[in-house]
Amino acid sequence: MAAAPGLTVRPGWLASRWTRLNGPQRIAGVDVARGLAVLGMFAAHLLWIDEPFRWQDAGTWVAVVEGRSSILFATLAGVSIALATGGRTPPRGLELRASRVRLLTRAGLLWAIGVLLILTGVPVYVILPAYALLFLLAVPLLRLGARALLLSAGALAVVMPVLQVALDDLPLWRTMEGNALSLAIGWHYPFTTWIVFLLAGMGVARAGIRRLSVQLWMLASGVVLAVAGYGIAAAIGALEEGPPGSFAAELWTAAPHSTGLLEVVGSGGFALAVIAACLLACRTVLVWIALPLRAVGAMPLTAYVGQLLVWAVVAAAVLGRIGDLAGFRDLEPFWPLTVATVVACTAWALLVGRGPLEWLVDQSSRLVARAAADGDSRPDAHALPR
């Protein structure tokens, strides 16, 4: 059959898209974990969750998404950064310089996208400004190996929750200026403590996240940390969020989004265990069953931003007010948005390729890095000013 006039047929196009999603350059288990994190955040945004998670009560299991999905997202940010900057081998020399420029550019773009989403008025705490600051904090950490990263994560996991209680209690946050600053830096996901999750993700990626031994070690250590954090919290009755209390009460808690010591340990361990379980599952035939979820995980920025933009449009059209959280949840949008996101991401990945926002951020960061390298290579680039 002849091609239609004006239509250019690119031989092997679909095969190349399939290879891009399933080739050796992608780690399927990481994509699955990212897909779970994104859809978990959809659930946290869109579902009514009336009771805290209790493992012995299946009716409360949906509450597992609260707090843990965003922490999984942050841990995967560390994994992605390390994989994109040499994997097991930290970058050096010109490669390190280019990686830093790309990371700085990504941070700036993520922050700008996050602020634009906040300006839509959608009533959620947008994670992208915090994500951007974590990318910024990762810049001086790129030269570190697995041991240094993991030891730093462990030390900060103990120290930073103590400081976080004092930081959260600053009078600044109770002013209009403080509220604006809180939104601009994503203080609901405070980078001061969430650096722990970034370091842990970078550390396991530098350790060799493709290796079976590393995956089994991640699973075991993640389960131990989760059991320790949540077990202690259950024993002292600190699993649920309550009114602000004493310093000790705010520190020794595993309540979602509390940034308490037990949440950092328990939810950090949960994130490591989920990533490891996804990596191990993708060593089996489940890797093909999970292909739609992998497609979502291959374009998490597009999926996350798309959900909030659709929310803004639908809420404005149907409710007349974008900020009506209860009204929007009462429309029961979770399943329609989730199914539409999974179908759209799968179709895009197989027919087009990289997610549009992922492509934009990647190409922009590479362009800036190339321009910086070209500037440094000019003969007079390092001459003293006259």
SULURTA-V401683 format. One record per residue. N is the residue number from 0. RES is the residue in one letter. SS is DSSP state (A for helix, B for strand, O for the rest). PSI is psi in degrees with one decimal (none if undefined). D_LAST is the distance of its C-alpha to the last C-alpha in whole Angstrom. Layout:
# SULURTA-V401683
n=N res=RES ss=SS psi=PSI d_last=D_LAST
n=N res=RES ss=SS psi=PSI d_last=D_LAST
This chain:
# SULURTA-V401683
n=0 res=M ss=O psi=131.4 d_last=68
n=1 res=A ss=O psi=148.0 d_last=65
n=2 res=A ss=O psi=149.5 d_last=62
n=3 res=A ss=O psi=146.7 d_last=62
n=4 res=P ss=O psi=135.5 d_last=60
n=5 res=G ss=O psi=-5.4 d_last=57
n=6 res=L ss=O psi=120.9 d_last=57
n=7 res=T ss=O psi=119.4 d_last=54
n=8 res=V ss=O psi=124.0 d_last=56
n=9 res=R ss=O psi=106.1 d_last=54
n=10 res=P ss=O psi=136.6 d_last=56
n=11 res=G ss=O psi=9.4 d_last=55
n=12 res=W ss=A psi=-51.2 d_last=54
n=13 res=L ss=A psi=-37.5 d_last=56
n=14 res=A ss=A psi=-37.5 d_last=56
n=15 res=S ss=A psi=-34.7 d_last=52
n=16 res=R ss=A psi=-40.4 d_last=52
n=17 res=W ss=A psi=-43.2 d_last=55
n=18 res=T ss=A psi=-36.7 d_last=53
n=19 res=R ss=A psi=-37.6 d_last=50
n=20 res=L ss=A psi=-28.7 d_last=52
n=21 res=N ss=A psi=2.5 d_last=54
n=22 res=G ss=O psi=174.8 d_last=52
n=23 res=P ss=O psi=-15.7 d_last=51
n=24 res=Q ss=O psi=-16.4 d_last=47
n=25 res=R ss=O psi=146.9 d_last=49
n=26 res=I ss=O psi=106.5 d_last=51
n=27 res=A ss=A psi=-41.6 d_last=54
n=28 res=G ss=A psi=-35.2 d_last=55
n=29 res=V ss=A psi=-40.4 d_last=51
n=30 res=D ss=A psi=-41.2 d_last=52
n=31 res=V ss=A psi=-45.5 d_last=55
n=32 res=A ss=A psi=-40.7 d_last=54
n=33 res=R ss=A psi=-40.3 d_last=51
n=34 res=G ss=A psi=-42.6 d_last=54
n=35 res=L ss=A psi=-40.9 d_last=56
n=36 res=A ss=A psi=-43.8 d_last=53
n=37 res=V ss=A psi=-48.3 d_last=53
n=38 res=L ss=A psi=-30.4 d_last=56
n=39 res=G ss=A psi=-37.9 d_last=57
n=40 res=M ss=A psi=-34.7 d_last=54
n=41 res=F ss=A psi=-48.5 d_last=56
n=42 res=A ss=A psi=-43.0 d_last=59
n=43 res=A ss=A psi=-33.9 d_last=58
n=44 res=H ss=A psi=-41.1 d_last=57
n=45 res=L ss=A psi=-16.2 d_last=60
n=46 res=L ss=O psi=149.3 d_last=63
n=47 res=W ss=O psi=117.8 d_last=65
n=48 res=I ss=O psi=103.1 d_last=65
n=49 res=D ss=O psi=-21.9 d_last=67
n=50 res=E ss=O psi=147.8 d_last=68
n=51 res=P ss=O psi=157.7 d_last=66
n=52 res=F ss=O psi=129.2 d_last=66
n=53 res=R ss=O psi=120.3 d_last=69
n=54 res=W ss=O psi=-27.5 d_last=69
n=55 res=Q ss=O psi=-5.2 d_last=73
n=56 res=D ss=O psi=101.9 d_last=73
n=57 res=A ss=A psi=-24.8 d_last=72
n=58 res=G ss=A psi=-14.5 d_last=72
n=59 res=T ss=A psi=2.4 d_last=69
n=60 res=W ss=A psi=-25.9 d_last=67
n=61 res=V ss=A psi=-24.4 d_last=65
n=62 res=A ss=A psi=-7.9 d_last=63
n=63 res=V ss=A psi=-21.6 d_last=62
n=64 res=V ss=A psi=-23.8 d_last=59
n=65 res=E ss=O psi=120.2 d_last=58
n=66 res=G ss=O psi=-44.8 d_last=55
n=67 res=R ss=A psi=-34.3 d_last=55
n=68 res=S ss=A psi=-43.4 d_last=54
n=69 res=S ss=A psi=-34.6 d_last=51
n=70 res=I ss=A psi=-38.3 d_last=50
n=71 res=L ss=A psi=-41.7 d_last=51
n=72 res=F ss=A psi=-44.3 d_last=48
n=73 res=A ss=A psi=-39.4 d_last=46
n=74 res=T ss=A psi=-40.0 d_last=47
n=75 res=L ss=A psi=-26.0 d_last=47
n=76 res=A ss=A psi=-43.9 d_last=43
n=77 res=G ss=A psi=-41.7 d_last=43
n=78 res=V ss=A psi=-47.5 d_last=45
n=79 res=S ss=A psi=-41.7 d_last=43
n=80 res=I ss=A psi=-46.0 d_last=39
n=81 res=A ss=A psi=-40.3 d_last=40
n=82 res=L ss=A psi=-34.6 d_last=42
n=83 res=A ss=A psi=-8.2 d_last=39
n=84 res=T ss=O psi=46.7 d_last=37
n=85 res=G ss=O psi=-10.3 d_last=39
n=86 res=G ss=O psi=-121.3 d_last=42
n=87 res=R ss=O psi=-20.1 d_last=44
n=88 res=T ss=O psi=107.8 d_last=40
n=89 res=P ss=O psi=144.3 d_last=37
n=90 res=P ss=O psi=154.5 d_last=34
n=91 res=R ss=O psi=160.6 d_last=32
n=92 res=G ss=A psi=-133.4 d_last=28
n=93 res=L ss=A psi=-34.0 d_last=27
n=94 res=E ss=A psi=-39.8 d_last=30
n=95 res=L ss=A psi=-44.0 d_last=30
n=96 res=R ss=A psi=-45.1 d_last=26
n=97 res=A ss=A psi=-39.6 d_last=28
n=98 res=S ss=A psi=-40.3 d_last=31
n=99 res=R ss=A psi=-41.9 d_last=29
n=100 res=V ss=A psi=-43.3 d_last=27
n=101 res=R ss=A psi=-40.2 d_last=30
n=102 res=L ss=A psi=-40.5 d_last=32
n=103 res=L ss=A psi=-41.1 d_last=29
n=104 res=T ss=A psi=-43.0 d_last=30
n=105 res=R ss=A psi=-42.0 d_last=34
n=106 res=A ss=A psi=-45.3 d_last=34
n=107 res=G ss=A psi=-42.9 d_last=32
n=108 res=L ss=A psi=-42.2 d_last=34
n=109 res=L ss=A psi=-40.0 d_last=37
n=110 res=W ss=A psi=-43.2 d_last=37
n=111 res=A ss=A psi=-43.2 d_last=36
n=112 res=I ss=A psi=-41.6 d_last=40
n=113 res=G ss=A psi=-44.1 d_last=41
n=114 res=V ss=A psi=-40.5 d_last=40
n=115 res=L ss=A psi=-38.7 d_last=42
n=116 res=L ss=A psi=-39.7 d_last=45
n=117 res=I ss=A psi=-39.2 d_last=45
n=118 res=L ss=A psi=-16.4 d_last=45
n=119 res=T ss=O psi=-22.4 d_last=48
n=120 res=G ss=O psi=5.5 d_last=50
n=121 res=V ss=O psi=128.5 d_last=52
n=122 res=P ss=O psi=62.6 d_last=53
n=123 res=V ss=O psi=159.6 d_last=52
n=124 res=Y ss=O psi=105.9 d_last=49
n=125 res=V ss=O psi=128.3 d_last=46
n=126 res=I ss=O psi=-16.6 d_last=45
n=127 res=L ss=A psi=-38.4 d_last=42
n=128 res=P ss=A psi=-41.0 d_last=40
n=129 res=A ss=A psi=-39.5 d_last=41
n=130 res=Y ss=A psi=-43.0 d_last=41
n=131 res=A ss=A psi=-42.3 d_last=37
n=132 res=L ss=A psi=-34.4 d_last=36
n=133 res=L ss=A psi=-38.7 d_last=38
n=134 res=F ss=A psi=-40.1 d_last=36
n=135 res=L ss=A psi=-43.6 d_last=33
n=136 res=L ss=A psi=-24.5 d_last=35
n=137 res=A ss=A psi=-19.8 d_last=35
n=138 res=V ss=A psi=-50.2 d_last=32
n=139 res=P ss=A psi=-3.0 d_last=31
n=140 res=L ss=A psi=-2.8 d_last=35
n=141 res=L ss=O psi=-25.6 d_last=35
n=142 res=R ss=O psi=-9.6 d_last=35
n=143 res=L ss=O psi=146.9 d_last=38
n=144 res=G ss=O psi=-179.1 d_last=41
n=145 res=A ss=A psi=-46.2 d_last=45
n=146 res=R ss=A psi=-48.3 d_last=46
n=147 res=A ss=A psi=-40.2 d_last=43
n=148 res=L ss=A psi=-45.1 d_last=43
n=149 res=L ss=A psi=-37.9 d_last=47
n=150 res=L ss=A psi=-39.6 d_last=47
n=151 res=S ss=A psi=-41.0 d_last=44
n=152 res=A ss=A psi=-44.2 d_last=46
n=153 res=G ss=A psi=-43.6 d_last=49
n=154 res=A ss=A psi=-45.7 d_last=48
n=155 res=L ss=A psi=-27.8 d_last=46
n=156 res=A ss=A psi=-28.7 d_last=49
n=157 res=V ss=A psi=-38.8 d_last=51
n=158 res=V ss=A psi=-47.0 d_last=48
n=159 res=M ss=A psi=-37.0 d_last=47
n=160 res=P ss=A psi=-31.4 d_last=50
n=161 res=V ss=A psi=-45.8 d_last=51
n=162 res=L ss=A psi=-30.9 d_last=47
n=163 res=Q ss=A psi=-36.3 d_last=48
n=164 res=V ss=A psi=-44.4 d_last=51
n=165 res=A ss=A psi=-40.4 d_last=49
n=166 res=L ss=A psi=-40.6 d_last=46
n=167 res=D ss=A psi=-20.7 d_last=48
n=168 res=D ss=O psi=4.2 d_last=50
n=169 res=L ss=O psi=138.6 d_last=47
n=170 res=P ss=A psi=-24.0 d_last=48
n=171 res=L ss=A psi=-41.1 d_last=45
n=172 res=W ss=A psi=-11.1 d_last=47
n=173 res=R ss=A psi=12.5 d_last=50
n=174 res=T ss=O psi=164.7 d_last=48
n=175 res=M ss=A psi=-41.0 d_last=47
n=176 res=E ss=A psi=-40.2 d_last=43
n=177 res=G ss=A psi=-36.8 d_last=44
n=178 res=N ss=A psi=-42.0 d_last=46
n=179 res=A ss=A psi=-42.2 d_last=43
n=180 res=L ss=A psi=-40.1 d_last=41
n=181 res=S ss=A psi=-43.8 d_last=43
n=182 res=L ss=A psi=-41.1 d_last=44
n=183 res=A ss=A psi=-28.2 d_last=40
n=184 res=I ss=A psi=7.1 d_last=40
n=185 res=G ss=O psi=46.3 d_last=43
n=186 res=W ss=A psi=-14.6 d_last=44
n=187 res=H ss=A psi=-22.9 d_last=48
n=188 res=Y ss=A psi=72.0 d_last=46
n=189 res=P ss=O psi=121.0 d_last=44
n=190 res=F ss=A psi=-26.0 d_last=41
n=191 res=T ss=A psi=-32.7 d_last=42
n=192 res=T ss=A psi=-31.8 d_last=45
n=193 res=W ss=A psi=-9.0 d_last=45
n=194 res=I ss=A psi=-25.9 d_last=42
n=195 res=V ss=A psi=-46.0 d_last=45
n=196 res=F ss=A psi=-38.4 d_last=46
n=197 res=L ss=A psi=-46.7 d_last=43
n=198 res=L ss=A psi=-41.6 d_last=43
n=199 res=A ss=A psi=-43.3 d_last=47
n=200 res=G ss=A psi=-43.8 d_last=46
n=201 res=M ss=A psi=-39.4 d_last=43
n=202 res=G ss=A psi=-45.5 d_last=45
n=203 res=V ss=A psi=-31.3 d_last=48
n=204 res=A ss=A psi=-40.9 d_last=46
n=205 res=R ss=A psi=-27.5 d_last=44
n=206 res=A ss=A psi=-17.2 d_last=48
n=207 res=G ss=A psi=71.1 d_last=49
n=208 res=I ss=O psi=-15.3 d_last=50
n=209 res=R ss=O psi=-17.4 d_last=52
n=210 res=R ss=O psi=138.6 d_last=54
n=211 res=L ss=A psi=-41.3 d_last=58
n=212 res=S ss=A psi=-39.4 d_last=58
n=213 res=V ss=A psi=-40.4 d_last=54
n=214 res=Q ss=A psi=-41.7 d_last=56
n=215 res=L ss=A psi=-39.7 d_last=59
n=216 res=W ss=A psi=-41.4 d_last=57
n=217 res=M ss=A psi=-44.8 d_last=56
n=218 res=L ss=A psi=-48.2 d_last=59
n=219 res=A ss=A psi=-48.4 d_last=61
n=220 res=S ss=A psi=-36.1 d_last=58
n=221 res=G ss=A psi=-43.1 d_last=57
n=222 res=V ss=A psi=-43.3 d_last=61
n=223 res=V ss=A psi=-45.9 d_last=61
n=224 res=L ss=A psi=-42.0 d_last=58
n=225 res=A ss=A psi=-44.7 d_last=60
n=226 res=V ss=A psi=-40.9 d_last=63
n=227 res=A ss=A psi=-49.6 d_last=62
n=228 res=G ss=A psi=-53.0 d_last=60
n=229 res=Y ss=A psi=-31.3 d_last=63
n=230 res=G ss=A psi=-45.7 d_last=66
n=231 res=I ss=A psi=-41.3 d_last=65
n=232 res=A ss=A psi=-41.4 d_last=64
n=233 res=A ss=A psi=-38.9 d_last=67
n=234 res=A ss=A psi=-32.8 d_last=69
n=235 res=I ss=A psi=6.1 d_last=67
n=236 res=G ss=O psi=41.5 d_last=68
n=237 res=A ss=O psi=35.0 d_last=64
n=238 res=L ss=O psi=-28.8 d_last=64
n=239 res=E ss=O psi=150.3 d_last=64
n=240 res=E ss=O psi=133.9 d_last=61
n=241 res=G ss=O psi=-175.7 d_last=63
n=242 res=P ss=O psi=154.1 d_last=62
n=243 res=P ss=O psi=135.0 d_last=59
n=244 res=G ss=O psi=-144.2 d_last=61
n=245 res=S ss=O psi=168.3 d_last=60
n=246 res=F ss=A psi=-45.0 d_last=57
n=247 res=A ss=A psi=-39.9 d_last=59
n=248 res=A ss=A psi=-37.7 d_last=61
n=249 res=E ss=A psi=-22.6 d_last=57
n=250 res=L ss=A psi=-47.6 d_last=56
n=251 res=W ss=O psi=68.8 d_last=59
n=252 res=T ss=O psi=150.9 d_last=59
n=253 res=A ss=O psi=16.3 d_last=59
n=254 res=A ss=O psi=142.7 d_last=59
n=255 res=P ss=O psi=135.6 d_last=57
n=256 res=H ss=O psi=16.9 d_last=54
n=257 res=S ss=O psi=-23.9 d_last=54
n=258 res=T ss=O psi=26.3 d_last=52
n=259 res=G ss=O psi=163.0 d_last=54
n=260 res=L ss=A psi=-42.8 d_last=54
n=261 res=L ss=A psi=-29.1 d_last=57
n=262 res=E ss=A psi=-42.4 d_last=56
n=263 res=V ss=A psi=-45.2 d_last=53
n=264 res=V ss=A psi=-50.9 d_last=55
n=265 res=G ss=A psi=-49.1 d_last=58
n=266 res=S ss=A psi=-30.4 d_last=55
n=267 res=G ss=A psi=-43.7 d_last=53
n=268 res=G ss=A psi=-40.0 d_last=56
n=269 res=F ss=A psi=-43.7 d_last=57
n=270 res=A ss=A psi=-45.4 d_last=54
n=271 res=L ss=A psi=-41.7 d_last=54
n=272 res=A ss=A psi=-40.1 d_last=58
n=273 res=V ss=A psi=-45.1 d_last=57
n=274 res=I ss=A psi=-44.9 d_last=54
n=275 res=A ss=A psi=-42.9 d_last=56
n=276 res=A ss=A psi=-39.4 d_last=60
n=277 res=C ss=A psi=-41.8 d_last=58
n=278 res=L ss=A psi=-42.9 d_last=56
n=279 res=L ss=A psi=-40.6 d_last=60
n=280 res=A ss=A psi=-34.8 d_last=62
n=281 res=C ss=O psi=2.5 d_last=60
n=282 res=R ss=O psi=-3.3 d_last=61
n=283 res=T ss=O psi=-173.5 d_last=64
n=284 res=V ss=O psi=-14.6 d_last=65
n=285 res=L ss=A psi=-20.6 d_last=64
n=286 res=V ss=A psi=-32.2 d_last=61
n=287 res=W ss=A psi=-36.5 d_last=62
n=288 res=I ss=A psi=-33.5 d_last=64
n=289 res=A ss=O psi=10.6 d_last=61
n=290 res=L ss=A psi=-44.3 d_last=59
n=291 res=P ss=A psi=-38.5 d_last=59
n=292 res=L ss=A psi=-36.4 d_last=57
n=293 res=R ss=A psi=-35.6 d_last=55
n=294 res=A ss=A psi=-40.9 d_last=54
n=295 res=V ss=A psi=-43.8 d_last=53
n=296 res=G ss=A psi=-19.4 d_last=51
n=297 res=A ss=A psi=-15.2 d_last=49
n=298 res=M ss=O psi=60.1 d_last=48
n=299 res=P ss=A psi=-34.6 d_last=48
n=300 res=L ss=A psi=-45.0 d_last=45
n=301 res=T ss=A psi=-43.9 d_last=47
n=302 res=A ss=A psi=-44.7 d_last=50
n=303 res=Y ss=A psi=-48.8 d_last=49
n=304 res=V ss=A psi=-41.3 d_last=47
n=305 res=G ss=A psi=-42.0 d_last=50
n=306 res=Q ss=A psi=-45.4 d_last=53
n=307 res=L ss=A psi=-34.1 d_last=51
n=308 res=L ss=A psi=-41.7 d_last=51
n=309 res=V ss=A psi=-41.6 d_last=54
n=310 res=W ss=A psi=-48.7 d_last=55
n=311 res=A ss=A psi=-43.5 d_last=53
n=312 res=V ss=A psi=-47.1 d_last=55
n=313 res=V ss=A psi=-44.5 d_last=58
n=314 res=A ss=A psi=-40.2 d_last=59
n=315 res=A ss=A psi=-40.7 d_last=57
n=316 res=A ss=A psi=-41.2 d_last=60
n=317 res=V ss=A psi=-41.9 d_last=63
n=318 res=L ss=A psi=-21.0 d_last=63
n=319 res=G ss=O psi=1.0 d_last=61
n=320 res=R ss=O psi=117.1 d_last=58
n=321 res=I ss=O psi=-31.8 d_last=56
n=322 res=G ss=O psi=6.8 d_last=56
n=323 res=D ss=O psi=85.8 d_last=59
n=324 res=L ss=A psi=-48.3 d_last=59
n=325 res=A ss=A psi=-43.8 d_last=63
n=326 res=G ss=A psi=-40.1 d_last=64
n=327 res=F ss=A psi=-42.0 d_last=62
n=328 res=R ss=A psi=-34.6 d_last=63
n=329 res=D ss=A psi=-17.6 d_last=67
n=330 res=L ss=O psi=-6.4 d_last=66
n=331 res=E ss=O psi=59.3 d_last=66
n=332 res=P ss=O psi=-6.5 d_last=63
n=333 res=F ss=A psi=-55.1 d_last=62
n=334 res=W ss=A psi=-45.4 d_last=64
n=335 res=P ss=A psi=-43.7 d_last=63
n=336 res=L ss=A psi=-38.9 d_last=59
n=337 res=T ss=A psi=-49.0 d_last=60
n=338 res=V ss=A psi=-43.7 d_last=62
n=339 res=A ss=A psi=-39.7 d_last=60
n=340 res=T ss=A psi=-45.4 d_last=56
n=341 res=V ss=A psi=-45.8 d_last=58
n=342 res=V ss=A psi=-46.0 d_last=59
n=343 res=A ss=A psi=-43.6 d_last=56
n=344 res=C ss=A psi=-38.9 d_last=54
n=345 res=T ss=A psi=-46.5 d_last=56
n=346 res=A ss=A psi=-43.3 d_last=57
n=347 res=W ss=A psi=-45.4 d_last=53
n=348 res=A ss=A psi=-38.2 d_last=52
n=349 res=L ss=A psi=-27.4 d_last=55
n=350 res=L ss=A psi=-29.0 d_last=55
n=351 res=V ss=O psi=-51.9 d_last=51
n=352 res=G ss=O psi=-126.2 d_last=49
n=353 res=R ss=O psi=145.5 d_last=46
n=354 res=G ss=O psi=147.1 d_last=46
n=355 res=P ss=A psi=-43.2 d_last=44
n=356 res=L ss=A psi=-34.4 d_last=42
n=357 res=E ss=A psi=-40.3 d_last=42
n=358 res=W ss=A psi=-44.2 d_last=41
n=359 res=L ss=A psi=-47.2 d_last=38
n=360 res=V ss=A psi=-42.3 d_last=37
n=361 res=D ss=A psi=-47.3 d_last=36
n=362 res=Q ss=A psi=-38.4 d_last=35
n=363 res=S ss=A psi=-43.9 d_last=32
n=364 res=S ss=A psi=-37.6 d_last=31
n=365 res=R ss=A psi=-38.3 d_last=31
n=366 res=L ss=A psi=-44.4 d_last=29
n=367 res=V ss=A psi=-41.8 d_last=27
n=368 res=A ss=A psi=-39.0 d_last=27
n=369 res=R ss=A psi=-40.2 d_last=26
n=370 res=A ss=A psi=-39.3 d_last=23
n=371 res=A ss=A psi=-39.8 d_last=22
n=372 res=A ss=A psi=-40.2 d_last=23
n=373 res=D ss=A psi=-38.6 d_last=22
n=374 res=G ss=A psi=-38.6 d_last=18
n=375 res=D ss=A psi=-25.1 d_last=18
n=376 res=S ss=A psi=-8.6 d_last=19
n=377 res=R ss=O psi=143.8 d_last=17
n=378 res=P ss=O psi=-34.2 d_last=15
n=379 res=D ss=O psi=13.0 d_last=12
n=380 res=A ss=O psi=-33.3 d_last=13
n=381 res=H ss=O psi=14.1 d_last=12
n=382 res=A ss=O psi=151.3 d_last=9
n=383 res=L ss=O psi=143.8 d_last=6
n=384 res=P ss=O psi=144.7 d_last=4
n=385 res=R ss=O psi=none d_last=0
